[in-house]
Amino acid sequence: MTGIIGILIIIANIAFSYKGFTDFVFFDKYKFEVDKILIEKQYYRLISSGFLHINWQHLIFNMISLYLFSGMVEHQLGEIYFLIVYFASLIGGDLLALLVHKHHGDYSSVGASGAVCGIIFASIALYPGMGIGFFFLPIYIPSWLYGIVYIAYSIYGIHSKRDNIGHEAHLGGALIGMVAAIIIVPSALLQNYLPIALILIPTFIFIYLIITRPHILLIDNFFFRKHKKYEPIDYKYNEERLSKQQEVDRLLDKIGKKGMNSLTPKEKETLEEYSKTIR
């Protein structure tokens, strides 16, 4: 059963995300964005972006996952340590995304996925033998096997760039969540050292490689023969949306400098239409 802290975090995600759905300025102010963090030092975005989502589908999927796994972790670790794992995973996921995309200033993302992955992998460290099922399918696999497959998929996703998922945040969050659980409950490592090693060792090796040999992320592959400018987001925006966002950023800057009345009727219409697309 989900604990009180897990429920409160779910409520906070719903409230914060709903505000972002209906208020573009709010969404833009709190999303993860590389240049805003590295150049303008808006470090709060490392946390606030984890409470925003692109749409209801994105939000519901993350919250269901959190609901399913948070109870056992909160029960095992206690409320304070559960919060530590959650926020450490959230920040760790964003820091890895920041490392991978440090030269892509317009890269942005939102979502609780990094924190949720941290909770899932904390539960794997504590209960590697528990069964993990798939939505609407009567199929269960051991959590340690799920962890290995998920890590492999995340590493592949980061390297291949074949889809529109923020694998960096997932991998970083999963790593921090598992390590944090082990630090809090050291006996978990002694009891479950083999599955933990099979998950952590390739993760550490991959992160070491992207730190020391970042060019490995620039190798062309079957899916991306030419590397294009990074599209933003956990569920990343397409180029058309990015172009619209840049236009809206220009209009917001204009409003900030000259006021709302400085906009032309066409510019006001553009701003209004864009705000509707994120509701």
N, C-alpha and C positions, 0 to 999 in steps of 0.2 A: 504493500500500500504506500502511495506517495506521501512523504512527510510534509509538514507545514511549510518548510523552507522551499521545497520543490514547488508546492502550490503557489506560494507567493511569487516565485520567479516566473512561473507560467503566467500569472495575472499581470505582472510587470511587463512581460513581453507582449502580451495582447494589447495592453493599454498603450504602450510606447509605439508599437507597430501601427495600431489604428490611427494614432496621431500622425504618423508618417504617411499613411495612406491618403490622408485628407489635407495635408499641409506640406507642400513641396519645400518651402523655406526651412521648415523644421527638419524634414528628411535630409536636405542638403547640408544642414548645419551639423548633423550628428553622424552621418555615414562615414565609413572608413575611406579615406582618400590619401594617397601617398604624399603628394605635394603639401597638402594641408598639415600633415603630421610632421614630415621631415623639414619643411621649409618654414612653415608658420607655427610649428611647435604646438599644435592642437592635439595633445596627447590624449585628451579625454575621448577622442574618437575611437581609440583602441577598445574602449569599454562600451561607449554609447552605441556604436555600430552593431554590437551584438544583441541589441534589443529592438533593432529595426528589421523589417522584412520587406520583400518586394511585393508580395501579394498574399492573399489568404491561404493559398495552397502551400506556399513556402513556409508560412507561419505555422499552419496546422501540422505539417509533416514534422517540423522540428519539435513542436510542443508534444505531439504524441510520443515521439522518441524519448523526450525528456521524461514524460510521465511514466513510461514503461520501465525506465532504468533508475530513476532518481530515488525511488523508495528504498531499495536494498542498499544503495550507497549511503544515503542519509542515515539509515538505521545502523549500518556498520560503523560509520565514521563519526556520527553525531552532527549536529546542525552547523557548528562553527567550522569544522573541517570540511564538511560538504560545501559550504560557501567558498572556502579557500580553494578547493579543487575546481569548482565551477569557474570562478573568476580567473584563477591562474591559467586554466585551459583556454578561456576566452582570450586573454591577453597573449598567451603563447601562440595560439593559432594566428592571431593578427600579426604578431612579430615575425613569424615565418613568412607570411604573405608579404610583409614589408621587406623582408630580406630578398625574397625572390623577385619582387617587383620594384625594387628601390630605384631603378632607372626608368620606370614607366610612371611618370608623374600623374597621369590622368587615370590611373587604375583606381577603381573604387569598389567597395563591397559592403554588404550588410548581411546580417543573419547570425543566429545563435549556434550555427553548426559546429564551430570550433569548441564551444563550451559543452555542447551536447555530446560531441565525440569524446571529450575529456571524461564526462560522467560514464559513458558507455565503456571506455577502456579502463577506467577505475574499477568498474564492476567486473571486467574481464580479469584484471589482476587479482581481485579478491575472490572471484568465483569462476575460475577458468573452465569448470566442468558443466556449468549451467547451459541449458539449451536456448538457442536464439532462433526464433521463428521468422517467417516472412509473411507480410500482410496477406491474409486470406488464403494462405497455403498451409496445409498440415505437414510442413516439413521443418525439422529442427536440426541444427548442427551445434556441436560444442562451441562455446563462446571463444575458446582459444583459437579454433580453426577459423571462425568468423574474423577474429582479429588479424590473423595472418593474411587472409585473403583481402581484407579491407585495406591493410597497409600496402600490400602489393598493388592493389588497384589505385590507391592514392599516389604512390610513387610513379606508376605508369601514367596516371592522369596529368601529373605535374610535368613530366618529361615530354609526353606526346602532345599535350595541349589539344586533344582531340575533341573535347566537349566544353560545355559552358558551366562547369562546376568549379567552385573554389577549393580545389584539392589541398592547396597549401594550408589553409586554415583548418581543414579537417585533420591533416597529418600533424600539424603543430599542436592542436588541441588534444588529439589522441595521445601523443607522446607525453605531454605535460600531465594529463589526467592520470595516466598509468604510473608515471614516476612519482607524482604527488601521493597517490594511494600507497605506493610501496614505502615511501618515507614515513607516512603516518602509521602504516601497519607493516613494520619490517618483516613480521612472520610470514606475510604473504609471499615474499620473495623466496624464503626458505622452503615453503610448501609447494610453490608453483614456479620454481626457477626455470624449468624447461620451456613451458609455453611463453613465459614472460621474455626469456632470452630470444626465442624465435621471433617475437614481435619487435622488441627494442633494438636488437643488434642491427638488422637491416635498416631500421629507421635512422639510427645514429650514423650509420655509414653513409646513407644517402644525404643527410643534412651536412655531414662533413664534406662530402664531395661538392655540394652546391655552394658551400662557403669557400672552399679552396680551389675549385675548378668550375666556376659558374658557367663556363662555355658549354658544359654538357647540356644545358637547357636550351641551347641555340641550335642543336642539330636538327636539320630538316628530316622529315619523316613522311610516311605514306599519307598521313592526314593533312599535314601542313607543309607543302613543298616550299612555300615562302612564308616566313614569319611576318605576320602583319602586326600592326599596332594593337596592343592589348585592349580587348573590350572589357568594360568594367563589370564588377559585381560578383557575388556568390553565385547567383543566377545572373550571368553577365548581360549587360545591355547590348543590343546589336548596334551596328555603326550608325544607323539612322537615329536611334534614341540618343546615342552619344552626341551626335551633331545637334539635336534639339536641346540637349542639356547644356551644351556649350553656349548656344544662343541664349538660353534662359539665364545662364550665369552672366552673360554680357548685359542683359536687361536688368538684372538685379544690381550689378555694379553701377549701371546708369541711374537707377532709382536711388541707390545709396549716395551718389554724388550730387544729383540734380533734383531728386524728388520724383514722385509718381507722375506728376503732371508733365514731366519731360518726355514721357513716352508718346509715340504716335499711336493713333487708333489701331494700326496694324500690329504694332509691338504689344499693345495691351491684349489684343485678340490672341496673339501667339502665347503670351504668358498664361492667359486663362485656359486656352486649349491644352497646354502642357500640364497644368495643374490637374485637369480632369483625368489625364491618362494614368496618374499614379494613385487614384482613389480606389 
